Amino acid sequence: MSEPTEPTAVIRDAEDVEYEDVGAADGVRKGVLINEDHGAPNLAIRRFTLAPGGEIPKHTNEIEHEQYVLAGEYTVGIEDEEHTVSAGDSLFIPAETVHWYRNEGEEEGSFICAVPTGDDEIQLAED
């Protein structure tokens, strides 16, 4: 039986990150910056963009989310409250918490999202 290997450092160029549309959302794209495929054993870091008019519907995730707003100003709903966030703001969304996003502004919003590695079951929530 072989010994587990230690993680090694990884540097990824911005040009190497592929962005894709988020299926259940409108005007939202996601790029995986670092995850277990790149050798990160514990955390994944993703970058999301919300186009003007973009929105992610109410949903829950099986895992917690830590987020940092990079640009723009948009609304984040958490349970029964709505919050306006902008560049420099940070969020913690516990696992199984209903949340959603809406960009009513005229400029793109973007944020970094850190999550534990592994599967993340997303469940759309009823209104």
Backbone bond lengths (Angstrom), bond angles and torsions (degrees), N, CA, C in turn:
res aa  C-N    CA-C-N  psi(-1)  N-CA   C-N-CA  omega(-1)  CA-C   N-CA-C  phi
1 M - - - 1.446 - - 1.529 108.69 -
2 S 1.329 116.40 134.34 1.462 119.43 -175.76 1.523 111.22 -86.37
3 E 1.314 114.23 152.63 1.461 121.55 178.23 1.532 109.33 -74.33
4 P 1.357 118.02 143.02 1.469 118.69 175.16 1.530 109.89 -63.85
5 T 1.318 116.48 144.76 1.459 120.39 -179.99 1.522 110.12 -91.05
6 E 1.303 114.36 148.88 1.463 120.71 176.60 1.529 109.16 -75.49
7 P 1.348 117.78 144.27 1.471 119.23 175.44 1.523 110.53 -61.65
8 T 1.324 116.34 150.02 1.454 121.09 176.19 1.525 108.88 -116.07
9 A 1.304 116.49 154.38 1.461 121.80 -179.31 1.527 110.28 -65.32
10 V 1.330 115.97 146.71 1.460 122.56 179.45 1.522 108.68 -135.60
11 I 1.311 116.35 134.46 1.461 122.57 171.66 1.520 106.34 -118.30
12 R 1.339 116.62 125.70 1.469 120.05 177.76 1.521 109.00 -114.51
13 D 1.320 116.85 129.06 1.457 121.73 175.19 1.521 109.52 -72.66
14 A 1.322 116.46 144.85 1.461 121.27 179.76 1.524 111.70 -55.51
15 E 1.336 116.42 -35.02 1.473 120.09 -178.85 1.530 112.52 -66.63
16 D 1.333 117.20 -18.80 1.459 120.97 -178.81 1.525 113.58 -84.04
17 V 1.327 117.05 -10.92 1.466 120.81 -178.41 1.521 109.22 -83.36
18 E 1.318 116.25 123.75 1.462 121.96 178.28 1.522 109.28 -95.94
19 Y 1.323 115.90 133.40 1.464 121.80 178.99 1.517 109.09 -105.19
20 E 1.334 115.04 144.54 1.461 120.67 178.23 1.517 109.47 -137.37
21 D 1.329 115.67 153.83 1.458 120.56 176.23 1.517 109.46 -65.46
22 V 1.323 116.43 142.72 1.465 121.81 175.64 1.521 106.60 -86.53
23 G 1.328 116.47 119.77 1.461 123.32 -170.94 1.516 116.67 -52.39
24 A 1.315 118.91 -49.93 1.467 121.51 -174.23 1.522 112.77 -84.58
25 A 1.325 117.63 -1.00 1.459 121.89 -174.21 1.526 110.87 -112.82
26 D 1.342 115.99 163.95 1.462 122.55 175.62 1.517 108.91 -113.34
27 G 1.345 116.97 126.92 1.459 121.18 175.97 1.511 114.03 71.07
28 V 1.337 116.97 26.66 1.457 121.12 -177.95 1.525 109.13 -123.40
29 R 1.347 115.79 134.45 1.464 121.28 178.51 1.523 108.54 -126.58
30 K 1.342 115.50 150.74 1.462 121.52 -178.16 1.521 109.83 -130.93
31 G 1.329 115.36 136.50 1.451 122.28 172.01 1.522 109.08 -124.67
32 V 1.324 117.00 130.83 1.463 121.22 176.83 1.522 107.66 -86.89
33 L 1.322 116.38 114.89 1.457 121.58 -177.71 1.524 111.05 -81.19
34 I 1.325 116.07 -49.73 1.468 122.66 178.82 1.527 107.44 -147.04
35 N 1.334 116.54 137.11 1.466 120.81 171.86 1.525 109.13 -155.18
36 E 1.315 116.78 -166.97 1.462 119.76 -176.73 1.530 112.69 -62.09
37 D 1.346 117.89 -25.97 1.464 120.16 176.40 1.528 112.21 -64.19
38 H 1.333 116.90 -20.83 1.461 122.43 -180.00 1.529 111.18 -101.99
39 G 1.323 116.40 7.05 1.457 121.01 177.30 1.508 115.77 97.28
40 A 1.338 118.74 3.38 1.461 121.55 179.41 1.536 108.66 -80.47
41 P 1.322 118.89 114.29 1.455 120.24 -173.15 1.531 115.52 -79.22
42 N 1.333 119.11 -20.50 1.465 120.24 -170.59 1.521 115.73 -120.17
43 L 1.328 117.36 -37.17 1.460 120.85 -173.71 1.515 111.50 -127.00
44 A 1.329 115.07 150.95 1.455 122.43 170.63 1.521 107.48 -117.74
45 I 1.327 116.27 141.03 1.461 121.29 176.91 1.518 107.50 -119.85
46 R 1.343 114.60 127.72 1.458 120.79 -177.82 1.528 108.66 -127.15
47 R 1.334 116.34 153.00 1.471 121.68 176.18 1.518 107.52 -118.34
48 F 1.334 115.97 129.14 1.457 122.55 178.33 1.518 109.57 -114.52
49 T 1.328 116.62 145.29 1.458 121.91 171.81 1.526 108.55 -121.61
50 L 1.335 115.99 140.17 1.457 123.05 177.52 1.524 107.46 -119.01
51 A 1.316 116.79 109.35 1.461 121.19 178.40 1.529 109.07 -66.17
52 P 1.352 118.00 158.49 1.459 118.58 172.48 1.526 109.36 -53.22
53 G 1.325 116.35 130.30 1.464 121.43 -176.43 1.519 113.23 84.24
54 G 1.330 118.08 -4.35 1.464 121.48 -179.22 1.516 111.65 -72.54
55 E 1.335 115.02 150.58 1.456 118.67 177.34 1.526 111.52 -155.31
56 I 1.321 114.49 149.18 1.456 123.11 173.22 1.523 105.60 -112.96
57 P 1.340 118.47 124.94 1.469 119.89 -176.25 1.532 112.64 -69.03
58 K 1.322 115.43 167.44 1.464 121.45 177.36 1.523 109.31 -56.84
59 H 1.335 114.72 130.80 1.463 120.08 179.96 1.524 110.01 -158.39
60 T 1.317 114.75 170.05 1.459 121.81 171.97 1.519 108.08 -125.47
61 N 1.325 115.38 159.66 1.458 122.69 174.78 1.526 108.10 -126.94
62 E 1.316 116.45 151.19 1.466 120.57 177.94 1.519 112.55 -72.38
63 I 1.339 116.51 -16.32 1.465 120.39 -175.85 1.520 111.38 -121.76
64 E 1.321 116.11 158.61 1.466 121.41 177.30 1.520 110.64 -70.11
65 H 1.346 115.17 160.63 1.473 122.69 177.20 1.520 108.49 -131.83
66 E 1.334 116.45 132.97 1.457 122.17 167.88 1.518 105.91 -114.09
67 Q 1.333 116.52 130.15 1.462 119.60 -174.52 1.524 111.20 -130.91
68 Y 1.337 114.17 151.53 1.459 122.25 176.22 1.524 107.40 -133.87
69 V 1.333 116.18 122.74 1.462 121.36 -178.11 1.523 109.24 -78.38
70 L 1.332 115.65 123.02 1.465 121.74 -179.23 1.522 112.72 -89.52
71 A 1.348 116.56 -41.27 1.465 119.92 -172.20 1.519 110.24 -155.49
72 G 1.336 114.73 159.26 1.455 121.48 175.77 1.513 112.66 78.18
73 E 1.326 113.68 -174.07 1.458 122.46 176.38 1.515 106.24 -140.67
74 Y 1.320 116.96 130.90 1.454 120.98 -178.02 1.525 109.66 -151.95
75 T 1.313 116.47 172.51 1.455 122.65 -178.01 1.525 109.47 -102.16
76 V 1.325 115.27 134.35 1.457 121.96 172.30 1.521 107.12 -117.60
77 G 1.312 116.42 124.11 1.456 121.08 173.96 1.513 108.83 -96.64
78 I 1.326 116.22 132.18 1.463 122.19 176.43 1.521 106.52 -131.24
79 E 1.352 114.49 114.24 1.467 121.61 -173.92 1.527 108.36 55.67
80 D 1.346 119.02 -118.37 1.469 121.35 -175.89 1.525 113.69 -100.85
81 E 1.335 118.14 11.88 1.456 121.04 -177.90 1.522 110.87 -119.33
82 E 1.340 115.81 146.94 1.461 121.74 174.42 1.521 108.75 -113.11
83 H 1.333 115.81 141.31 1.458 122.52 -178.10 1.524 108.81 -131.50
84 T 1.329 116.71 134.67 1.459 120.92 172.71 1.522 107.10 -89.05
85 V 1.332 116.25 125.46 1.459 120.98 179.74 1.518 109.45 -119.95
86 S 1.325 116.23 154.37 1.461 121.37 178.20 1.523 108.87 -147.98
87 A 1.332 115.67 174.47 1.464 122.34 -175.03 1.525 111.74 -46.55
88 G 1.328 115.35 130.56 1.456 122.13 179.51 1.515 114.08 98.03
89 D 1.332 118.21 -15.35 1.465 121.23 178.99 1.527 110.35 -77.56
90 S 1.331 116.04 151.10 1.462 122.68 178.44 1.523 109.51 -123.74
91 L 1.337 116.25 149.75 1.457 122.04 -179.37 1.516 109.99 -134.65
92 F 1.319 115.87 148.36 1.459 122.86 167.96 1.517 106.66 -125.01
93 I 1.317 116.69 123.16 1.463 121.87 178.74 1.532 106.80 -118.92
94 P 1.344 117.08 110.01 1.465 119.69 -178.87 1.537 111.86 -63.87
95 A 1.316 116.14 157.05 1.469 121.65 175.45 1.526 109.68 -55.79
96 E 1.330 115.69 145.71 1.472 123.87 176.04 1.531 113.91 67.02
97 T 1.340 118.05 15.45 1.466 121.92 178.61 1.523 109.44 -93.69
98 V 1.339 117.39 129.94 1.465 121.26 177.87 1.531 108.49 -68.23
99 H 1.335 116.10 129.40 1.466 120.72 178.19 1.523 110.02 -152.03
100 W 1.340 116.44 161.51 1.459 123.16 -179.06 1.516 109.03 -158.67
101 Y 1.346 115.91 168.55 1.465 122.68 -176.16 1.520 108.80 -136.25
102 R 1.344 115.60 146.80 1.467 120.60 178.00 1.526 108.36 -150.85
103 N 1.339 115.85 126.32 1.465 120.60 178.41 1.522 108.60 -107.79
104 E 1.325 115.90 101.19 1.467 121.28 178.84 1.521 111.52 -94.00
105 G 1.334 117.58 0.54 1.458 121.88 -178.29 1.520 111.99 -81.75
106 E 1.326 114.70 -178.78 1.463 121.60 -179.08 1.522 112.75 -100.37
107 E 1.348 116.99 -2.21 1.463 118.85 177.79 1.527 109.62 -122.44
108 E 1.333 114.13 155.81 1.463 120.09 -179.33 1.525 110.65 -64.68
109 G 1.307 116.24 140.74 1.452 122.43 171.38 1.519 108.44 -103.70
110 S 1.320 116.67 152.58 1.465 119.26 175.68 1.521 109.01 -150.56
111 F 1.335 114.09 152.09 1.452 119.66 178.45 1.516 110.89 -150.98
112 I 1.324 114.13 155.79 1.461 123.31 173.28 1.523 106.50 -96.70
113 C 1.327 116.29 138.44 1.461 121.44 178.74 1.524 108.19 -127.99
114 A 1.326 116.84 122.19 1.463 122.12 176.40 1.518 108.08 -105.89
115 V 1.334 115.70 132.74 1.468 121.71 -178.83 1.530 108.51 -140.23
116 P 1.336 116.64 157.88 1.472 118.10 172.14 1.528 110.16 -62.02
117 T 1.327 117.29 147.65 1.463 120.45 177.67 1.528 109.72 -67.09
118 G 1.322 115.35 162.37 1.456 120.92 178.40 1.511 111.53 108.59
119 D 1.317 115.44 -172.42 1.460 121.38 -178.30 1.519 111.25 -69.47
120 D 1.328 115.40 149.41 1.463 122.31 178.10 1.514 107.64 -137.74
121 E 1.305 116.83 96.46 1.457 121.54 179.82 1.528 108.95 -73.91
122 I 1.347 116.17 123.27 1.468 122.15 178.44 1.524 107.90 -104.18
123 Q 1.317 115.74 130.49 1.458 122.02 178.01 1.529 108.45 -119.64
124 L 1.341 117.54 121.39 1.455 120.10 173.71 1.516 107.94 -66.71
125 A 1.342 116.45 141.43 1.460 122.01 -178.12 1.517 110.05 -100.84
126 E 1.295 115.86 149.23 1.464 121.67 175.62 1.515 108.73 -76.41
127 D 1.350 116.14 146.33 1.481 119.02 177.35 1.496 111.54 -72.45
